[in-house]
Amino acid sequence: MLEQFRSKITEKKKIDGALSILQWDLETCTPKKGQEFLSEIVGYLTMKGYEISTSKEFVELLDKLKSNLNSLSPIDKKEVEIISEEIEKMKHIPSNEYQYFSELVVKAQGIWEQAKLSNNYKIYEDKLQEIFDYTLKFAKYNRKNEANLYDVVLNEYEKGMTTEKLDIFFESLKEEIVPLLQKIVAKGNPKRKLNFYNSIENQKKFNRKIGEYLGFDFDRGVVRESEHPFTLNVDKNDVRLTTKYVENTPFSAIFSTIHETGHGIYEQQIGDGLKGTILAYGGSMGIHESQSRFYENIIGRSKAFWKGIYSEAQNYNPILKEITIDDFYKEINIVEPSLIRTEADELTYSLHIMVRYEIEKELFSGNIKAKDLPKIWNEKMIKYLGIAPKYDSQGVLQDVHWAGGLIGYFPSYALGSAYSVQIYNAMKKDMDIDKVLENGEMDKIKNWLGDKIHKYGRLKETEEIIREITGEGLNPKYYIDYLKKKYSAIYNLDI
């Protein structure tokens, strides 16, 4: 039975790999007029995977394996459990709707990019509404005992997560972050020095150096450009990152690259014993984002990290020779309400997530429609950050996630930020992190994360991993204390 099972899994993984490469191609280099046919290919291959997973032969094979779970290895057992859950969801969705939705999100991503570049929300509005409608319909198909439909989609990205838990989580952040932000805004910021011209070619060279320095293996990965940065895993030996370069703000791409490198290192360090299984990918979106946020903020925005690489940074960015490391550290940690989530500072970032979280909840409750989003978006930005975009390209059009059908994903960014600090506190017990960073000993950090988190892939649930590392589950107190301590020091605040 296991041989038959493994054969089917291998077949499905090859289809998934092909779909990943198509997705990569669509977001990096497919000509606009080629997107239509490629979306049809995506739909076709998606249905091939669907047919394998829901076939009578495979379902019967799974049932036999489930009746003998105790005789299976931990890896085989976990695979059977995960696939059974996924098939149960697929079985409730009509195959024609499943295929249509797969093609819809591919087309929508192309339209989203056009809408963003032309600042024209209207050309995207109907497709977005359709995506929300289908997601809502699929949630109804798969609803069990969830308190509301939004909980169904949250569970897709963070198992066991509910609106009730997130409301408490975000409320605790809001109570502490908003007053701290107000104190910082009242203090004011120094004049920025890091918005300077640097050719994209030069930026590419330095960003590659950063990736190598952090430990990303370019023999098993590549970096390209896309409108919205992302990481994609075809296999642990084929991990693909993207970033977006802007000539006059080179540190935008640098922190984007560091963020995606965190994702990429995770995927490259999946345990070899999981190769060929469906477990050979990073875990929940929350634990995945904890790794990218850990690299981007806890490492990338620390003074110790830049002490270890500052002379190299000066070679590619000569203006840094005129900026002390202390001034540099303060500027890369400037707190200031901003419009773009991916450009947001570490403190205000979760407020951007709250905007999206609340909008998704309202859409699922039926209180608002896609046509209302620009207005609702601006109102919430004013409520939490005190600013609103003049153009939709700086507002509701800035993220690709909804176009890709990733509704319920955004809370994982805030959860990941909280997890990252809990992980950081545990790591500090095993090493002097500042000393390690100053000495450029990045492998020590990479290996620690590999041993504690990365090697498990999907074999362990996020809750289990966090408890093993920290001795407790999600606790936002560490994240809040970290932010208060760091930014009160930078801004000389009495807290």
C-alpha positions in Angstrom: 0.0 0.0 0.0 2.8 2.4 0.9 4.4 1.9 -2.5 1.2 2.8 -4.3 0.7 5.8 -2.0 4.2 7.0 -2.6 3.8 6.6 -6.3 0.6 8.8 -6.3 2.3 11.4 -4.1 5.3 11.6 -6.4 2.9 12.1 -9.4 1.1 14.9 -7.5 4.3 16.6 -6.4 5.5 16.7 -10.0 2.3 18.5 -11.0 2.6 20.9 -8.0 6.2 21.6 -9.1 5.1 22.4 -12.6 2.4 24.7 -11.2 5.0 26.4 -9.0 7.2 27.1 -12.0 4.3 28.4 -14.0 3.4 30.7 -11.1 7.0 31.9 -11.0 6.9 32.6 -14.7 3.6 34.4 -14.6 4.9 36.8 -11.9 8.4 37.4 -13.3 8.6 37.2 -17.1 5.4 36.1 -18.9 4.4 38.6 -21.6 1.0 40.2 -20.9 -0.6 38.6 -24.0 0.7 35.2 -22.9 -1.0 35.2 -19.5 -4.4 34.1 -20.8 -3.1 30.8 -22.2 -0.8 30.2 -19.2 -3.8 30.6 -16.9 -5.6 27.8 -18.9 -2.5 25.6 -18.5 -2.6 26.3 -14.7 -6.3 25.3 -14.7 -5.6 22.1 -16.6 -2.7 21.0 -14.3 -4.7 21.9 -11.2 -7.4 19.6 -12.3 -4.9 16.8 -12.9 -3.8 17.2 -9.3 -7.5 17.4 -8.2 -8.3 14.2 -10.1 -5.4 12.3 -8.5 -6.3 13.4 -5.0 -10.0 12.7 -5.3 -9.9 9.5 -7.4 -11.7 6.5 -6.0 -8.4 4.5 -6.1 -6.5 7.0 -4.1 -9.3 7.6 -1.6 -9.7 3.9 -0.9 -5.9 3.6 -0.5 -6.0 6.4 2.0 -8.8 4.7 3.9 -6.8 1.5 4.2 -3.8 3.5 5.5 -5.9 5.4 8.0 -7.1 2.1 9.4 -3.5 1.1 10.1 -2.1 4.5 11.3 -0.3 3.1 14.3 1.8 0.8 12.0 3.0 3.8 9.9 6.2 5.8 10.5 5.7 9.4 11.9 6.3 10.8 8.4 3.9 8.5 6.6 1.3 9.0 9.3 1.5 12.8 9.1 1.2 12.7 5.3 -1.9 10.5 5.5 -3.4 12.9 8.0 -2.7 16.0 6.0 -3.8 14.6 2.6 -7.0 13.2 4.2 -7.8 16.7 5.4 -7.1 18.3 2.1 -9.1 15.7 0.1 -12.0 16.1 2.5 -12.0 19.8 1.6 -11.7 19.2 -2.1 -14.5 16.7 -2.1 -16.9 19.4 -1.1 -16.0 21.7 -4.0 -17.5 20.9 -7.4 -14.6 20.1 -9.8 -15.8 22.8 -12.4 -15.7 25.5 -9.7 -12.3 24.3 -8.5 -10.9 24.6 -12.0 -12.6 27.9 -12.6 -11.2 29.4 -9.5 -7.7 28.2 -10.3 -7.8 30.0 -13.6 -9.6 33.1 -12.1 -6.8 33.9 -9.6 -4.1 33.6 -12.4 -6.0 36.0 -14.6 -6.8 38.3 -11.6 -3.1 38.7 -10.8 -2.4 40.0 -14.2 -5.3 42.4 -14.0 -4.2 43.5 -10.5 -0.7 44.4 -11.8 -2.2 46.4 -14.6 -4.6 48.1 -12.1 -1.8 49.0 -9.8 0.6 50.3 -12.4 -2.2 52.4 -14.0 -3.8 53.3 -10.6 -7.2 52.1 -11.9 -9.1 50.1 -9.3 -12.2 49.8 -11.5 -10.6 47.4 -13.9 -9.8 45.0 -11.0 -12.9 45.5 -8.9 -15.2 42.8 -10.5 -12.5 40.1 -10.5 -11.7 40.8 -6.8 -15.4 40.5 -5.9 -15.5 37.3 -7.8 -12.6 35.9 -5.8 -14.2 36.9 -2.5 -17.5 35.3 -3.6 -15.8 32.0 -4.5 -13.7 32.0 -1.3 -16.9 32.6 0.7 -18.7 29.8 -1.2 -15.8 27.4 -0.7 -15.8 28.3 3.0 -19.5 27.4 3.2 -18.8 24.1 1.6 -16.2 23.2 4.2 -17.7 24.8 7.3 -17.9 22.3 10.2 -18.3 23.7 13.7 -16.5 27.1 13.1 -18.1 30.0 14.9 -18.1 32.0 11.6 -17.1 31.5 8.0 -13.9 33.6 8.3 -12.5 31.0 10.7 -12.7 28.5 7.9 -10.2 30.4 5.8 -8.0 31.4 8.7 -7.6 27.7 9.3 -6.1 27.3 5.8 -3.0 29.3 6.8 -2.8 28.8 10.6 -4.4 25.6 11.9 -6.6 26.2 14.9 -6.6 30.0 14.5 -10.0 31.7 15.1 -11.4 35.2 14.8 -11.9 35.2 18.6 -8.2 34.5 19.2 -7.1 37.0 16.7 -9.4 39.7 18.1 -7.7 39.3 21.5 -4.3 39.2 19.9 -4.7 42.4 17.9 -6.4 44.2 20.7 -3.4 43.6 22.9 -1.1 45.0 20.2 -3.4 48.0 19.6 -3.5 48.9 23.2 0.3 49.2 23.4 1.5 50.1 19.9 -0.9 53.0 19.2 0.1 55.0 22.3 3.8 54.2 21.7 3.5 55.4 18.1 1.8 58.7 19.3 4.7 59.4 21.7 7.3 58.7 18.9 5.5 60.9 16.3 5.4 63.7 18.9 9.2 63.4 19.2 9.8 63.8 15.5 12.5 62.2 13.2 15.9 63.3 11.9 16.3 64.1 8.2 16.6 60.9 6.2 20.0 60.2 4.5 19.4 56.8 3.1 17.1 57.8 0.2 19.8 58.2 -2.4 20.4 57.1 -6.0 22.0 53.7 -6.5 21.8 51.9 -9.9 19.6 48.8 -10.0 22.6 46.9 -11.3 24.7 47.9 -8.3 21.7 47.1 -6.0 21.5 43.6 -7.5 25.1 42.9 -6.7 24.8 44.0 -3.1 21.5 42.2 -2.5 23.1 39.0 -3.8 26.0 39.6 -1.3 23.4 40.0 1.5 21.7 36.8 0.5 25.0 34.9 0.5 26.1 36.5 3.8 22.9 35.4 5.5 23.3 31.8 4.2 21.1 31.5 1.2 22.6 28.9 -1.2 22.6 30.2 -4.7 23.5 26.8 -6.1 20.0 25.8 -4.9 18.2 29.1 -5.4 17.8 32.2 -7.5 16.6 35.8 -7.1 14.6 37.7 -9.8 12.3 40.7 -9.9 8.5 41.0 -9.5 6.0 43.7 -8.8 5.4 42.2 -5.4 8.3 40.2 -3.7 7.6 36.6 -2.9 9.3 33.2 -2.3 8.4 30.0 -4.0 9.6 26.5 -3.4 9.7 24.0 -6.2 12.0 21.7 -4.1 14.5 22.3 -1.3 17.1 22.4 -4.1 15.1 24.9 -6.2 14.0 27.8 -4.1 13.1 31.0 -5.9 13.0 34.5 -4.4 12.0 37.8 -5.9 12.5 41.4 -4.9 11.6 44.8 -6.3 14.3 47.5 -6.9 13.8 51.2 -6.7 16.7 53.4 -7.8 16.3 56.2 -5.2 15.5 54.0 -2.2 18.0 51.1 -2.3 17.2 49.9 1.2 13.7 49.1 0.1 15.1 46.2 -1.9 17.7 45.3 0.8 15.0 44.7 3.5 12.8 43.0 0.9 15.7 40.7 0.0 16.5 40.0 3.7 12.8 39.1 4.3 12.5 36.8 1.4 15.9 35.2 2.2 14.4 34.3 5.6 11.7 32.3 3.8 14.2 30.9 1.4 16.6 29.6 4.0 13.7 27.9 5.7 12.8 26.0 2.6 16.4 25.1 1.8 16.9 23.6 5.3 13.9 21.2 5.2 15.1 17.8 6.4 16.4 15.5 3.7 14.3 12.7 5.2 11.2 14.6 4.0 12.3 14.9 0.4 9.7 13.4 -1.9 6.9 13.9 0.6 4.2 16.5 1.0 5.9 17.5 4.2 9.0 18.9 2.4 7.7 22.5 2.7 7.7 25.1 5.4 4.9 24.8 8.0 2.0 27.2 8.7 2.2 30.7 7.3 2.6 32.0 10.8 5.8 30.0 11.4 7.0 30.8 7.9 6.5 34.5 8.4 8.3 34.2 11.8 11.4 33.3 9.9 11.2 36.1 7.3 10.3 38.7 10.0 13.1 37.3 12.3 15.7 37.9 9.5 14.3 41.2 8.3 13.8 42.9 11.7 15.5 41.1 14.6 18.6 40.5 12.5 18.4 43.0 9.6 17.5 46.0 11.7 20.0 45.3 14.5 23.1 47.4 14.9 25.2 44.2 15.6 24.3 42.7 12.2 25.4 45.9 10.3 28.6 46.1 12.3 29.5 42.8 10.8 28.9 43.9 7.2 29.0 47.7 7.2 32.3 48.0 5.3 30.9 45.8 2.6 27.7 47.9 2.5 29.9 51.0 2.1 31.6 49.5 -1.0 28.3 49.2 -2.8 26.7 52.3 -1.2 29.6 54.9 -0.9 27.3 57.5 0.8 27.4 55.2 3.9 31.0 56.3 4.4 29.5 59.6 5.5 27.0 58.0 7.9 28.1 56.6 11.3 26.8 53.2 12.2 24.8 54.7 15.1 23.0 57.2 12.8 22.5 54.4 10.2 20.9 52.2 12.9 18.6 54.9 14.0 17.5 55.6 10.4 16.7 52.0 9.5 14.6 52.0 12.6 12.8 55.2 12.0 9.1 55.0 13.1 6.7 56.9 10.9 3.2 56.2 9.7 3.5 55.2 6.1 1.2 54.0 3.3 2.9 50.9 2.1 2.9 47.7 4.2 6.1 46.3 2.8 7.9 49.6 3.5 6.4 49.9 7.0 8.7 50.2 10.0 8.8 47.4 12.6 6.5 49.1 15.0 3.6 50.2 12.7 3.7 47.0 10.6 1.0 45.2 12.6 -1.3 48.2 12.2 -1.2 47.7 8.5 -2.2 44.0 9.1 -5.1 45.1 11.3 -6.5 47.2 8.4 -6.5 44.1 6.1 -7.8 41.8 8.9 -10.7 44.0 9.6 -11.6 44.4 5.9 -11.5 40.6 5.4 -13.8 40.0 8.4 -16.3 42.6 7.1 -16.3 41.1 3.6 -17.0 37.7 5.0 -19.8 39.0 7.2 -21.4 40.6 4.0 -21.2 44.1 5.4 -19.1 45.4 2.5 -18.3 44.6 -1.1 -15.2 45.0 -3.3 -16.6 48.2 -4.7 -16.4 49.7 -1.1 -12.8 48.8 -0.5 -11.0 52.0 -1.5 -13.2 54.1 0.8 -13.1 51.6 3.7 -9.3 51.2 3.3 -8.7 54.9 3.6 -10.9 55.2 6.6 -9.1 52.4 8.5 -5.7 53.9 7.5 -6.7 57.2 9.1 -8.0 55.4 12.2 -4.8 53.4 12.9 -2.0 55.4 11.2 -3.4 58.8 10.8 -2.8 59.0 7.1 -4.6 58.0 3.9 -3.4 57.4 0.3 -4.2 59.8 -2.4 -4.1 57.0 -5.0 -5.4 53.4 -4.8 -2.1 52.1 -6.0 -0.7 53.2 -2.6 -3.8 51.8 -0.9 -6.1 48.9 -1.6 -4.1 47.9 -4.8 -0.7 47.6 -3.1 -0.9 43.9 -2.2 -1.2 40.9 -4.6 -2.5 38.5 -2.0 -6.3 38.9 -2.6 -5.7 38.7 -6.4 -4.0 35.3 -5.7 -6.9 34.1 -3.6 -4.9 34.3 -0.4 -7.7 35.5 1.8 -7.0 34.9 5.5 -3.3 35.0 5.0 -2.6 38.5 6.3 -2.9 37.8 10.0 0.0 35.4 9.7 2.3 38.3 9.2 1.5 39.7 12.6 1.5 36.3 14.2 4.9 35.7 12.6 6.2 38.9 14.1 5.1 37.8 17.6 6.5 34.2 17.1 9.8 35.7 15.9 10.4 37.5 19.2 9.5 34.4 21.2 12.1 32.4 19.1 14.6 35.2 19.5 14.3 35.1 23.3 14.8 31.3 23.3 17.9 31.7 21.0 19.5 34.2 23.4 19.7 31.5 26.0 21.9 29.4 23.7 24.2 32.1 22.3 25.3 35.7 22.5 23.4 36.8 19.4 25.0 40.3 19.2 28.5 38.9 19.3 27.6 36.3 16.7 26.2 39.0 14.4 29.2 41.3 14.9 31.5 38.5 14.0 29.5 37.6 10.9 28.9 34.0 12.1 25.6 33.7 10.4 25.8 29.9 10.2 25.3 29.7 13.9 22.0 31.4 13.6 21.0 29.5 10.5 22.0 26.1 12.0 20.0 26.9 15.2 16.9 27.7 13.3 17.5 24.7 11.0 17.7 22.3 14.0 14.8 23.8 16.0 12.3 24.7 13.1 13.3 24.2 9.5 14.2 20.5 9.4 10.7 19.6 10.5 8.9 21.1 7.4 5.2 20.2 7.9 5.9 17.3 10.1 5.2 19.3 13.2 2.4 21.8 13.8 3.4 25.4 14.7 2.0 25.2 18.2 4.1 22.1 18.9 7.3 23.8 17.5 6.8 27.0 19.5 6.1 25.1 22.7 9.2 23.0 22.2 11.4 26.1 21.7 9.8 28.5 24.2 7.9 26.4 26.7 4.6 28.1 25.9 2.2 28.9 23.0 1.7 32.2 21.3 2.3 35.0 23.8 2.2 38.6 22.3 3.7 40.0 25.6 7.3 39.2 24.4 6.7 41.0 21.1 5.2 44.1 22.8 8.0 44.2 25.4 10.6 43.9 22.7 9.1 46.8 20.7 8.7 49.0 23.8 12.3 48.4 24.9 13.8 48.8 21.5 12.0 52.0 20.5 12.0 53.7 23.9 15.8 53.4 23.7 16.1 54.7 20.2 13.7 57.6 20.9 14.8 58.3 24.5 11.3 57.7 25.8 10.2 57.1 29.4 7.9 54.1 29.3 
